[in-house]
Amino acid sequence: MSGTVVVGLDGSEPAALALAWAWDFARATGRTVRVLHSWRGSVAPVYAPLADLRREEREAARENAEAWLAAVVTADGSVPWRLEVVEGAPGPVLVAAAAAEEDCVLVIGTREHHGLGRVVHGSISHYVLSHVDCPVVAVPPPRPELVTVYPDPSELPLELPHIPRF
């Protein structure tokens, strides 16, 4: 099979889980992984002498993305891949990258935003699902709560609740 797996990377645990899932999926299906890190500069691009500061931000963003990638996967040649560092908002960058690919699966990590956090930070996964035309895999965060394991009911004595008789 051919095609591309597009995955966003921002240094977070959900993004790392999404990258690991995308890497395994690409290995299993013979696809190429296109890792995208989007960044937003803190320096306005309106004044020419500030171009050097923007270049430093861009280089720092690439160094961060390379470190995050190396922390999650081992590029041993079993999966063809490329890393792109793009300036812009993550949602539109991911949607544009997916639209540019002919046979694409987009993989994103999800976070749990509640209340004001969702309003302030927005939801990249919601944006992507609302704007993209390819299959999307949303990798959820791990669940921190403990799982309660109940004993096998066949091993317990049968206890009926007291039912009053009239």
C-alpha contacts under 8 A as a table, 3 or more apart, distances in Angstrom:
res1	aa1	res2	aa2	distance
1	M	29	T	5.85
1	M	30	G	5.51
1	M	31	R	6.73
2	S	29	T	7.54
2	S	30	G	5.98
2	S	31	R	5.17
2	S	32	T	7.65
2	S	103	D	7.55
3	G	30	G	7.82
3	G	31	R	5.04
3	G	32	T	6.39
3	G	101	E	7.87
3	G	102	E	7.18
3	G	103	D	4.73
3	G	104	C	5.79
4	T	26	A	7.80
4	T	31	R	5.21
4	T	32	T	4.72
4	T	33	V	5.79
4	T	34	R	6.74
4	T	101	E	6.97
4	T	103	D	6.21
4	T	104	C	4.86
4	T	105	V	6.49
5	V	22	A	6.47
5	V	26	A	6.62
5	V	31	R	6.55
5	V	32	T	6.06
5	V	33	V	4.79
5	V	34	R	6.00
5	V	104	C	5.70
5	V	105	V	4.91
5	V	106	L	5.82
5	V	107	V	7.04
6	V	22	A	7.87
6	V	33	V	6.03
6	V	34	R	4.78
6	V	35	V	6.02
6	V	36	L	7.29
6	V	94	L	7.64
6	V	97	A	7.31
6	V	98	A	6.53
6	V	104	C	6.95
6	V	105	V	6.25
6	V	106	L	4.77
6	V	107	V	6.13
7	V	18	A	7.01
7	V	19	L	6.27
7	V	22	A	6.84
7	V	33	V	7.42
7	V	34	R	6.37
7	V	35	V	5.10
7	V	36	L	6.14
7	V	94	L	7.76
7	V	106	L	5.94
7	V	107	V	4.86
7	V	108	I	5.97
8	G	15	A	6.59
8	G	18	A	7.85
8	G	19	L	7.52
8	G	35	V	5.93
8	G	36	L	4.86
8	G	37	H	5.90
8	G	38	S	7.95
8	G	90	P	7.80
8	G	94	L	6.91
8	G	107	V	7.22
8	G	108	I	6.10
8	G	109	G	7.84
9	L	12	S	7.64
9	L	15	A	5.25
9	L	16	A	7.03
9	L	19	L	7.20
9	L	35	V	6.70
9	L	36	L	5.93
9	L	37	H	5.07
9	L	38	S	7.90
9	L	65	A	7.07
9	L	68	W	7.70
9	L	69	L	7.89
10	D	15	A	6.18
10	D	37	H	6.06
10	D	38	S	7.60
10	D	65	A	7.20
10	D	68	W	7.85
11	G	15	A	6.50
11	G	16	A	6.90
11	G	64	N	7.77
11	G	65	A	7.31
11	G	68	W	5.67
12	S	15	A	5.25
12	S	16	A	6.29
13	E	16	A	5.00
13	E	17	L	6.22
13	E	141	P	7.74
14	P	17	L	5.12
14	P	18	A	6.20
14	P	109	G	4.52
14	P	110	T	5.87
14	P	111	R	6.58
14	P	139	V	7.29
14	P	140	P	7.07
14	P	141	P	5.69
15	A	18	A	4.97
15	A	19	L	6.09
15	A	108	I	6.77
15	A	109	G	4.82
15	A	110	T	7.74
16	A	19	L	5.05
16	A	20	A	6.19
16	A	68	W	7.75
16	A	72	V	6.23
16	A	109	G	7.71
17	L	20	A	5.16
17	L	21	W	6.20
17	L	109	G	6.69
17	L	139	V	6.92
17	L	141	P	7.74
18	A	21	W	5.09
18	A	22	A	6.03
18	A	107	V	6.13
18	A	108	I	5.59
18	A	109	G	4.94
18	A	138	A	7.65
18	A	139	V	5.61
19	L	22	A	5.00
19	L	23	W	6.02
19	L	35	V	7.96
19	L	72	V	7.32
19	L	73	V	7.99
19	L	107	V	7.67
20	A	23	W	5.13
20	A	24	D	6.29
20	A	72	V	6.53
20	A	73	V	6.77
21	W	24	D	5.26
21	W	25	F	6.12
21	W	139	V	7.77
22	A	25	F	5.04
22	A	26	A	6.01
22	A	33	V	7.20
22	A	107	V	6.37
23	W	26	A	5.15
23	W	27	R	6.17
23	W	33	V	6.77
23	W	73	V	7.64
23	W	79	V	7.29
24	D	27	R	5.11
24	D	28	A	6.20
25	F	28	A	5.11
25	F	29	T	6.09
25	F	31	R	7.90
26	A	29	T	5.17
26	A	30	G	5.48
26	A	31	R	4.55
26	A	32	T	6.17
26	A	33	V	6.50
26	A	79	V	6.71
27	R	30	G	5.45
27	R	31	R	6.77
27	R	78	S	6.86
27	R	79	V	5.65
30	G	79	V	7.52
31	R	79	V	7.50
31	R	80	P	7.44
32	T	79	V	6.52
32	T	80	P	4.95
32	T	81	W	5.41
33	V	79	V	7.28
33	V	80	P	6.35
33	V	81	W	4.49
33	V	82	R	6.50
34	R	81	W	5.72
34	R	82	R	5.17
34	R	83	L	6.11
34	R	84	E	7.44
35	V	81	W	7.41
35	V	82	R	6.15
35	V	83	L	4.76
35	V	84	E	6.17
36	L	83	L	6.04
36	L	84	E	4.99
36	L	85	V	5.93
36	L	86	V	7.20
36	L	94	L	7.38
37	H	61	A	7.87
37	H	62	R	7.98
37	H	65	A	6.39
37	H	83	L	7.80
37	H	84	E	6.34
37	H	85	V	4.83
37	H	86	V	6.22
37	H	90	P	7.78
38	S	85	V	5.77
38	S	86	V	4.73
38	S	87	E	5.32
38	S	88	G	5.73
38	S	89	A	6.49
38	S	90	P	5.49
38	S	93	V	6.89
39	W	58	R	7.90
39	W	61	A	6.70
39	W	85	V	7.42
39	W	86	V	6.34
39	W	87	E	4.82
39	W	88	G	5.75
39	W	89	A	7.00
39	W	90	P	7.61
40	R	87	E	5.55
40	R	88	G	5.53
40	R	89	A	6.88
41	G	44	A	7.30
41	G	54	R	6.69
41	G	57	E	6.51
41	G	58	R	7.82
41	G	87	E	7.32
43	V	50	L	7.30
43	V	53	L	7.13
43	V	54	R	6.36
44	A	47	Y	7.33
44	A	50	L	7.96
45	P	48	A	7.39
45	P	50	L	7.15
45	P	51	A	7.05
45	P	54	R	7.59
47	Y	50	L	5.75
47	Y	51	A	7.50
48	A	51	A	5.60
49	P	52	D	6.77
50	L	53	L	5.25
50	L	54	R	6.55
51	A	54	R	5.08
51	A	55	R	6.19
52	D	55	R	4.97
52	D	56	E	6.31
53	L	56	E	5.08
53	L	57	E	6.36
54	R	57	E	5.01
54	R	58	R	6.17
55	R	58	R	5.02
55	R	59	E	6.15
56	E	59	E	5.09
56	E	60	A	6.09
57	E	60	A	5.08
57	E	61	A	6.13
58	R	61	A	5.08
58	R	62	R	6.32
58	R	85	V	7.82
58	R	87	E	7.92
59	E	62	R	5.09
59	E	63	E	6.22
60	A	63	E	5.08
60	A	64	N	6.16
61	A	64	N	5.17
61	A	65	A	6.19
61	A	85	V	7.07
62	R	65	A	5.07
62	R	66	E	6.12
62	R	85	V	5.96
63	E	66	E	5.18
63	E	67	A	6.24
64	N	67	A	5.18
64	N	68	W	6.18
65	A	68	W	5.11
65	A	69	L	6.06
65	A	85	V	7.59
66	E	69	L	5.11
66	E	70	A	6.15
66	E	83	L	7.89
67	A	70	A	5.14
67	A	71	A	6.18
68	W	71	A	5.14
68	W	72	V	6.60
69	L	72	V	5.44
69	L	73	V	6.17
70	A	73	V	5.58
70	A	74	T	6.39
70	A	75	A	7.81
75	A	78	S	7.41
75	A	79	V	7.27
76	D	79	V	7.44
77	G	80	P	6.44
86	V	93	V	7.45
88	G	92	P	7.59
88	G	93	V	6.40
89	A	92	P	5.94
89	A	93	V	6.19
90	P	93	V	5.13
90	P	94	L	6.08
90	P	124	I	6.92
91	G	94	L	5.36
91	G	95	V	6.24
91	G	124	I	5.23
91	G	125	S	7.65
91	G	127	Y	5.98
91	G	128	V	5.82
92	P	95	V	5.05
92	P	96	A	6.00
92	P	128	V	7.69
93	V	96	A	5.24
93	V	97	A	6.18
94	L	97	A	5.13
94	L	98	A	6.16
94	L	128	V	7.34
95	V	98	A	5.18
95	V	99	A	6.12
95	V	128	V	6.20
95	V	131	H	6.75
95	V	132	V	5.55
96	A	99	A	5.05
96	A	100	A	6.25
97	A	100	A	5.19
97	A	101	E	6.75
98	A	101	E	5.42
98	A	104	C	6.24
98	A	105	V	7.57
98	A	106	L	6.57
98	A	132	V	7.26
98	A	134	C	7.18
99	A	102	E	7.54
99	A	132	V	7.24
99	A	133	D	7.28
99	A	134	C	7.86
101	E	104	C	5.72
104	C	134	C	6.29
104	C	135	P	7.28
105	V	134	C	6.19
105	V	135	P	5.19
105	V	136	V	5.88
105	V	137	V	7.39
106	L	134	C	7.07
106	L	135	P	6.33
106	L	136	V	4.75
106	L	137	V	6.23
107	V	136	V	5.77
107	V	137	V	4.73
107	V	138	A	5.98
107	V	139	V	7.32
108	I	125	S	6.78
108	I	136	V	7.55
108	I	137	V	6.34
108	I	138	A	5.04
108	I	139	V	6.18
109	G	125	S	7.67
109	G	138	A	5.72
109	G	139	V	4.84
109	G	140	P	6.21
109	G	141	P	7.39
110	T	125	S	6.48
110	T	138	A	6.26
110	T	139	V	5.99
110	T	140	P	5.15
110	T	141	P	6.34
111	R	140	P	7.03
111	R	141	P	6.35
112	E	141	P	7.93
113	H	117	G	5.46
113	H	118	R	4.88
113	H	123	S	7.86
114	H	117	G	5.58
114	H	118	R	5.55
115	G	118	R	5.72
115	G	119	V	6.85
116	L	119	V	5.03
116	L	120	V	6.05
117	G	120	V	5.15
117	G	121	H	5.79
117	G	122	G	7.55
118	R	121	H	5.35
118	R	122	G	4.93
118	R	123	S	6.44
119	V	122	G	5.37
123	S	126	H	5.21
123	S	127	Y	6.28
124	I	127	Y	5.02
124	I	128	V	6.05
125	S	128	V	5.10
125	S	129	L	6.07
125	S	138	A	7.33
126	H	129	L	5.21
126	H	130	S	6.13
127	Y	130	S	5.16
127	Y	131	H	6.28
128	V	131	H	5.28
128	V	132	V	5.69
129	L	132	V	5.90
129	L	136	V	7.21
151	P	155	E	7.67
152	D	155	E	5.74
152	D	156	L	7.33
153	P	156	L	5.35
154	S	157	P	7.78
